[in-house]
Amino acid sequence: MYIDNILHQGGTHGRQVNEMRCYDFLDNLGVKYFRADHDEADTIAACQDVEKVLGAKICKNLFLTNRQQTEFYLLLMPGEKPFFTKLLSKQIGTARLSFASPQHMQELLGVTPGSVSVLGLMNDNGKRIHLLIDSDLLKEEHFGCHPCLNTSTLKFETEDLIEKILPALSYEPTYVDLPWERTEE
């Protein structure tokens, strides 16, 4: 996979509309961010080398729904942490979560699979998505995510995520404590 080893400060012109909206949004908030450009990186495994260039871990972003597909959740968690659906379902008091469809992803977040990001919440005009953040993410100084397109990855301060970005998006997250290992129930 090609990765540009030069870390760029800020966005750049001439990118896709969805990506440019992310840069404009962050710039308007005064959020300082760095960008690494690369080939498509649509999994956490594909992002491991990008993390080295960024000097930050990249967040795992899971777009989930309930069985009836009436409630939608964006879960942000450490990339290397395993995901146990049943344990999250129990914490948030909902039955049987599964991955939401690419159609719902496009409709609600304006992104395709592999490009899901907290920044996609700017496209959720109806505020239909519940934001879930694993509390372990708050331990990291920096936050890494795609700018709604998986050919670039951004790094900014976790503090900016919580204090500037989420309030600007009008999202109040629900914090969850997901285990690193499967626990007995």
LUMNUVO-411482 format. One record per atom (N, C-alpha, C, O): z, x, y. Coordinates in steps of 0.2 Angstrom, whole numbers, plus 5000, padded with zeros to 4 digits. Layout:
ZXY/...
This chain:
500050044994/500050005000/500050045006/500450095007/499650035011/499550075017/500150045022/500249985023/500450095025/501050085030/500850135035/500850195034/500850105041/500750155047/501450185048/501950145050/501550245048/502150285048/502450285056/502950315057/502050265060/502250265067/502650195069/502350145068/503250205071/503650145073/503450125080/503550165085/503150065081/502950045088/503550005091/503849965088/503550015098/504049975101/503749915104/503249915108/503949855103/503649795105/503049765101/502849805097/502749715104/502149685101/501549725103/501549775106/500949695102/500349715104/499849665105/499949605102/499349675109/498849615110/498349615105/498249665101/497949565104/497349555099/497649535092/497249555088/498249515091/498449495085/498349415084/498149385088/498449395078/498449325077/498849285081/499449305083/498749225082/499049175087/499849175085/500249175089/499949155079/500649145076/501049215077/501649205079/500749265076/501149335077/501249345085/501749365087/500749335089/500849335096/501349295099/501749315103/501449235096/501949185099/502649215097/503049215101/502749255092/503349285090/503549345095/504049345098/503049385097/503149435102/503249405108/503749435112/502949355110/503049325117/503749295117/504049305122/503949265112/504549235111/505149285112/505649275116/505049345108/505549395109/505549425116/506149445118/504949435118/504949475125/505249425130/505649455135/505149365130/505449315135/506149315134/506549305139/506449325129/507149325128/507549395129/508149405130/507049445131/507349515132/507549545126/508049595126/507349525120/507549565114/507149625113/506549625113/507449675112/507149745110/506949745103/507449735099/506349755101/506149755094/505649815093/505349835097/505649835087/505149885084/504749855079/504949805075/504149875078/503649855073/503349905069/503149955071/503349885063/502949935058/502349885055/502449835053/501749915056/501149885053/501049915046/501149965045/500749865042/500649885035/500149835032/499949785035/499949855026/499549805022/500049745020/500649745021/499749695017/500149635016/500749655012/500649685007/501349635014/501949645010/502249575009/502649555014/502149545004/502349475003/502949464998/503149404996/503249524996/503849514992/504349574995/504149614998/504949564993/505449614995/505349684991/505349734995/505049684985/504849744982/504349784986/504349844987/503849744989/503349774993/503549794999/503249845002/504149775001/504449795008/504849855008/505049885013/504949885002/505449935001/505250005005/505650035009/504550015005/504350075009/504350065016/504350105020/504249995018/504249975025/504949985028/504950005034/505449975024/506149985026/506250055028/506650065033/505950105025/506050175026/505750185033/506050225037/505150155035/504850175041/505250135047/505350165052/505550075045/505950035050/506650065051/506850065057/506850095046/507550115046/508050065046/508650065049/507850005043/508249945042/508049905036/507449915034/508549875033/508349825028/508049765030/508149735036/507549745026/507149685027/507549625024/507749625018/507549565028/507949505025/507449475020/506849465021/507849445015/507449395010/507449325013/508049305015/506949295014/506849235017/506649185011/506049185009/507049135010/506849085004/506849015007/507248995011/506248985006/506148915009/506248865003/505848864999/506748825004/506948784998/506948715000/506948695006/506948674995/507048594996/507448564991/507548594985/507648504992/508048464987/507448434982/506848444983/507748404977/507248374972/506848324975/506248324973/507048284979/506648234982/506148254988/505748214990/506248324990/505848354995/505948315002/505448305005/506548295003/506748265009/507148305014/507248295020/507448355011/507848405015/507548475013/507448495008/507548515019/507248585018/507748635021/508148625026/507748695018/508248745019/507848815020/507448825016/508048855025/507848915025/508448965024/508948965028/508448995019/508949045017/508849115019/508349145017/509249145023/509149215025/509749255021/510249235022/509549305017/509949345013/509749415012/509149425013/510249455011/510049525010/509449535004/509449494999/508949575006/508349575001/508549594994/508249574989/509049644993/509249664987/509649624983/509849634977/509949574986/510449524983/510049474978/509549444981/510249464972/509949414968/510149344971/510649334974/509649294969/509749224971/509949184965/509549184960/510449144966/510649104961/510649034964/511149014967/510148994962/510048924965/510648884964/510848844969/510948874958/511448834957/512048844961/512448804963/512248914962/512848934966/512748914973/513248894977/512148914976/511948894983/512048824983/512348794988/511748784979/511748714979/512448684979/512648634983/512948714975/513648694975/513948714982/514348664984/513748764985/514048784992/513848734997/514248715001/513248714997/513048675002/513048595001/512848555005/513248584994/513348514992/512748474992/512648414994/512248504989/511648464987/511448484980/511548534977/511048434977/510848434970/510248474970/509748464974/510148514965/509548544962/509048564968/508648534970/509148624970/508648654975/508048694971/508148714965/507548694974/506948724971/506548754977/506748744983/506048794976/505648824981/505148764984/504848734980/505148764990/504748714994/503948734993/503848794992/503548694993/502848704992/502548744998/502748735004/501948774997/501548805002/501348755007/501348775013/501248695005/501048645010/501648625015/501548625021/502248625012/502848605017/502948675021/503148665027/502848725018/502948795022/502448795028/502648815034/501848775027/501348775032/501548725037/501448735044/501648665035/501848605039/502448615044/502448605050/502948645041/503648645044/503748715048/504048715053/503448775045/503548835048/502948865051/503048915054/502348835049/501748865051/501548935048/501248975051/501848945042/501649005039/501448995032/501448945029/501149045029/500949045022/501449085018/501849125020/501449075011/501949115007/501849185008/501349215009/502449215008/502549285009/502649305016/502749365018/502549255021/502649265028/503249235031/503349225037/503649195027/504149155029/504649205033/504849265031/504949175038/505349215043/505749165047/505549115048/506349195049/506749155054/506349135060/506449085063/505849175062/505449165068/505049105067/504749075072/504849085061/504449025060/504848965062/504448915062/505448965063/505848905065/505548885072/505748825074/505248925076/504948905082/504448855081/504248815086/504148845075/503648795073/503948735071/503548685070/504548725069/504948665067/505148625072/505648615074/504648585075/504748545081/505148485079/505548465084/505148465073/505648405072/506348425069/506748385068/506448495069/507148515067/507248485060/507848465059/506848495056/506948465049/507248515044/507448505039/507248575046/507448635042/508248655044/508448655049/508648655038/509348675039/509248755038/509048775033/509548795042/509648865042/510248885039/510848865041/510148925033/510748955029/510749025030/510149055029/511249055032/511249135032/511849155028/512449135028/511649205023/512149235019/512549285024/512349325027/513249275023/513649315028/513649385027/513849425032/513349415021/513249485021/512749515026/512749575027/512349465028/511849495033/512149515039/511849555043/512749485041/513049495047/513349565047/513549595052/513449605041/513649665041/513149725043/513349775044/512549705043/512049755045/511949755053/511949705056/511849815055/511749825062/511049795065/510949765070/510549805060/509849785062/509649725057/509849725051/509149685059/508849635055/508149645055/507849655060/507849645049/507149655048/506749595045/507049555041/506249575048/505849515046/505149515048/504949555053/504749475045/504049475048/503949435054/504349385055/503449445058/503349405064/502849345062/502349335065/503049305057/502649255054/501949275051/501549235050/501849335050/501349365047/501549425043/501849465046/501349435036/501649485032/501249555033/501349595028/500949565038/500549625039/500949675044/500649725046/501449645047/501949685051/502649665050/502749605047/503149705051/503849695050/504149715057/504049765059/504649675059/505049685065/505749705063/506049695058/506049745068/506749765067/507049755074/506749775079/507649715074/507949705080/508749705078/508849695072/509149705083/509849695082/510049635079/509849575081/510449635074/510749575071/511149535076/511049465076/511449565081/511749525086/511349485091/511449435093/510649515092/510149475095/509949415091/509849365095/509949425085/509749365081/510249305082/510049245084/510949325082/511449275082/511549245089/511649185090/511549295094/511749275101/511149255105/511249225110/510549275104/509949255108/509449215104/509249165107/509149235099/508649205095/508849135093/508449085094/509349135089/509549065086/509749015091/509448955091/510049035097/510248985102/509548965105/509448905107/509049005106/508448995110/508048945105/507648905108/508148955099/507748905094/508148845093/507848795090/508748835096/509148775095/509348765088/509348715085/509548825085/509848815078/510548845077/510648895080/510948805074/511648825072/511648835065/511548785061/511648895063/511648915055/512248885052/512848885054/512148875045/512748865041/512748935037/512348955034/513348965037/513449025034/513749015027/514148975025/513449055022/513649045015/513849115012/513649165015/514149115007/514449175004/514149174997/514449144992/513549204996/513249204989/513449274986/513549324989/513649264979/513849324975/513249374974/512749354974/513549434972/513049484970/512849474963/512349504960/513349444959/513249434952/513349364950/513749334954/513049344945/513149274942/513849264941/514149304937/514149214943/514849204941/514949144936/514449094936/515449134933/515549084928/515749024932/516149024937/515548964930/515748904934/516248854930/516448804932/
